[in-house]
Amino acid sequence: MNDELDLPCAACETRDCVDGKDCIGAAEEHLALYEDERIAALARAASAIEARHYCKEPRIREIMLFAKECEFRKLGLAFCVGLAAEGQIVAEILSREFEVVSVCCEVCGIDKAELGLEQIRPEDPRETMCNPAGQAAVLNEAGAELNVLCGLCVGHDAIFTMCSQAPVTTLIAKDRVLAHNSAGAIYSRYIRRTLRPED
């Protein structure tokens, strides 16, 4: 890899990689990553879904098509208790074509005080913690072949992904302010101005 690389891809204005340019001199090194058959199989399936259904299907259907392409039969659904209604709908849709194991973020009802975690409402005597490591453990034990995230908090999704033995994909990224439409902060110049005053 080129040690002199000093500009991140986000600042690039040409995107020459789209036309095959190896800007960082790591193409061979990166190709070797796909020699892992598990990664290669996921890459083939992802590319197939993209090619066959480009701009034709919503994300939930793409997830289902991807799972079928991978010949997965058992899906894990890790959802936030705040999106319990959405989780129920998602589980019902997925279960039409797959075996679904679902687990709520507050599984086991562990008190935040057990780990000395900050509370949303410090005046409350008890506040149950989100338990993403436990969610992953439940789905690992159940033998889920693909885990779908439905509204886990920022950071909790990272923990879940670290602990999951199965591949993980996100259906809903939690955004309490923007009705779970995180991209809205980028598309709305009014919100974007609070993040980048120069706008």
Helices and strands as residue ranges (DSSP letters): G 9-11, G 16-19, H 27-33, H 37-53, H 59-69, E 74-79, G 81-83, H 84-94, E 99-104, G 112-115, H 132-142, E 146-150, H 156-163, E 168-172, H 184-187, H 189-195
